[in-house]
Each structure stands twice: as structure tokens, then as C-alpha cells.
Amino acid sequence: MNETVKNLIERRSIKKYKKDLVPEEVLEEILKAGEYAPSGMGCQGTLMVVVQKPEMVKKLSRMNAQVMGTTSDPFYGAPTVVVVFADSNMGTYMENGSLVMGNLLNAAHALDVDSCWIHRAREVFASPEGQALKAQWGVPESYVGIGNCILGYRDCEYPKAKPRKEGFVIRV
């Protein structure tokens, strides 16, 4: 089987992490894959904010948990969070940001790094506290949160794939 297709099929979301940071050179490769994600009309209307300072990861986790109405850690102890933003002025902003997220997740797996897409970035960065963080980070106002890509190394068994549903593909 082609190695790329194998990586796409075998990748799983991980929900328990060690504290070890991904080495910088590996993180750079993952981010490069995000930069090269397709975008509508080649507009590249996305941004990635890399967060590794433990106090900021904890703050983002708290803000995300607040949106869910819980106090648990929605980042599962992952030491790195890549927040993906996209320019809401572009008609394909959601798709553009989603493709960046997909590239990050798949590149991480190909490089033996574990990951998971954590939702609620839109709500977190629409809040006054989130808007203040965006301003502090230099993220333009028109950019909205698409997702949080958590990265690290699993502290659990690798999950098995769920069986694929019947009728997933319709051929006409």
C-alpha cells in the first residue's frame, strides 16, 4: 500500500498525552504541511498560532472547557496546541481552515507524533477573553477560530479503528 494512503488510513485521535514536547525540527515539518494545505483560489487566508508555554496551554484549556460547561481538560494533557484561524471574509474560510487542520493531523501521524482535533476554537476566540488573545497575538479581527490541533506523544494504547459504516461510498 502507498505510504501516504497507509498514514491516512491508520491515523487516530489520541486523548491522553505525555508532557514531552515535540522536537522543534519535527514541529516545523508539521507546520510546513499546514502551510501547504489547499485553499480556495490559492488565497492562503489562514493562520496558525503555536502555543507551548504551559500556562498559556492551561488558559486555552480552561477557556475551551468553559464553552463546554465543564472543568475537565479538553486538550488531554497535550503539551502543544496549534490554533488554526481563517479569514471569515473569504467564502471558503471554513474549508480552508479545515484543510490546514487535516494536513497538520496527517503530517503529525506520518512523523510519529500524536494529535487530535479539538473543537470550540470559534466560540473561544469570539469571547472577549479570546478577542484579547487574538489582538495580543496579532491575529486580524476578521479571522475566526477553526480548530485546535493538539500535538504530543500518547500516554495510552494506540486506538483501533472503528468499523466503517455500510453505504459510505455510493457509486453512480
Helices and strands as residue ranges (DSSP letters): H 3-10, H 24-35, G 40-42, E 46-51, H 54-68, E 80-87, H 93-110, E 114-118, H 121-126, H 128-137, E 143-152
